[in-house]
Amino acid sequence: MSFRLLVAAAAAQARRRTYSQAARCSGGQTLVEKIAQRHAVDLAEGEVVRSGDFIGIRPHHIMTHDNTGAVIPKFSSIGARRLADARQPVFALDHDIQNTSAKNQAKYAGIEAFAKTHGSKFYPAGRGIAHQVLVEEGHAWPGTMVVGSDSHSNMYGGVGCLGTPVVRTDAAAIWATTQTWWQAPPVARVELRGELAPGVVGKDVIVALCALFANDEVLNHAVEFVGDGASRLPVEDRLAIANMTTEWGALAGLFAVDDVTLRWYDERAERGPHAIVNPDTVAKLRQDVAADPSRWTADSDAVYAKTLWLDLSSLTPHVAGPDSVKIAQPLGELEPRHVNINKAYLLSCVNSRQKDLREAADVVRGVQKARGVPAKVAPGVAWYVAAASSQVLADARASGDWQVLVDAGATPLPPGCGPCIGLGVGLLEDGEVGISATNRNYKGRMGSKAAHTYLSSPAVVAASALQGYICSPETAIAGTSHPPSARPVLYGSEVHKAKPAAAVSTDSASAISGFPQSLSGRLIFLPADNLNTDGIYPGKYTYQDDISREQMRSIVMENYDPEFARLVRADDIVVAGANFGTGSSREQAATAILAAGVRLVICASASETFKRNAVNNGLLVLESPVLVAWLRAAFPDAPLTAVTGLGAVADLVGGKLALTDAKGALAFETGLPKVGKAAQEIIVAGGLENWVRRRMAAES
């Protein structure tokens, strides 16, 4: 049986549960559903894609970066020998480009050779961060669906392209078959009202949204940005906002194509000859939008899970942190605290485009003009700057912005991820404080776990680097404190009666051969919410492809609790808080848990990307907020890793969980999602890769 048929079979099982309800559902489609519909395969005649549906998809492109080196052996091990569509994959090296070791250079050479052999698009180290490159080169094209083996693939939504992350196993399956599976997420409508004041930018918008709606309002949703405020935002701000919907917990962040988008492409098309972004293709895009406007926007009666709104005119510059994107405050409240910094960063896929570099350079120019002397980085502060791409770097050099930053004392780094992922020079050391224009500030993300990181706009980073503490551009220019006036931010929400999301397969009432009816073991409780993939499997190990299973076991949860690896035993059942596995799409977060001998994780809620990684690798992840609430009440002072003394028996097919105390007495019981046949088959096979391989072998 082909992988296409496998996807169709799995989707059919889900449709038997959900399609009849979806078909009866009144209302039009969201923009997310419309784009997904165009990329869906094997739909029944007349079937309309709705949130909650499991569908097979054939994305326009699949992006992999340095992790291509890990996908290649997966692709080969499946038994595939050629790419099903060589035009679909795009390879771009960006993460560990400062690493000039022979080992890394050999890895990069191998990726380039693979791309050349198969005739696929390849962008070498130095061309830029993959997400920026895909937008510049037109691979992330308006109205299409592009997936990437990286959590910030959401960024493509800034140009009207439905971007969403997949995991490495999915990437290998797409290479081999052009397809994978996707569950259309619930869609949140985020209305941006009014207009940003001068000095307030897209980064402030998304930082504020992450903090104002910090209770998982958009967790595992797709987000559609609408409203008069959205239409006023330049594309660069839209890209920044879409990028950090990842940190907000969303699977996609999407802006509709409008005149702002089209004018941006007009300007791109005038840069010179290009195979994809050129006057002809942009003219065709304009024609398509004009010919059928409904194709490019949500229907007026589209069904949304919820609506959130933010008045942009009430927003002032915001700073996230320390050490969490869910904590943010107006700069006007933070600046008087005089938070000294040791390092400043102007880099990453969220904020190192030409507009960002210009805004930072303008702060430097303003300081020089006001003081009549060259502006310099404050004593004791190291400032690092990297352009998002070689094209951005060339533009910044041509405008003079780059030289202004370098002359002020910024240390230039090559176009790539670098410190944002904790790689290369300039990492935070013990006790240091950093201000960064990046998208993540989890502990240990950019260096030492004993350091602290704040996130802000590029202009605030520049001002802080010059003054030595977190402050506004106005303060840096004046030389004395001039924090922006803090005022109440106006925002709100409206929850709609949403269609229930499809649950784990419940079509089977029995276990297939090889699948355990139940799992039992000690209950290990990790009480934290938002335990991210950096906490589970540190970023510094992510691109070391030769780490053994035993080594994985010794470092699992290292950034969360180094004691975990010592305390955990094979067959323990791990229970965690809400939004488990949030953060990057690295699948080692799942495989490291498996390496520790854990076969089942139960949590209040989980990152959809992490769940995908887990199931694709043979790890069960089930959700039970009731269980977590009970454990928190029973163990109010639980350490980071609590060996509870409880035994747990999870009936995977019947959907029940029973906890017993040390004497064997029943302490608690509750329901669990049932694990149906489709999921059972993947688990029995040891993950999607083996599942596909077995079917391909049967077909041959």
Disulfide bonds with the S-S distance in Angstrom:
none
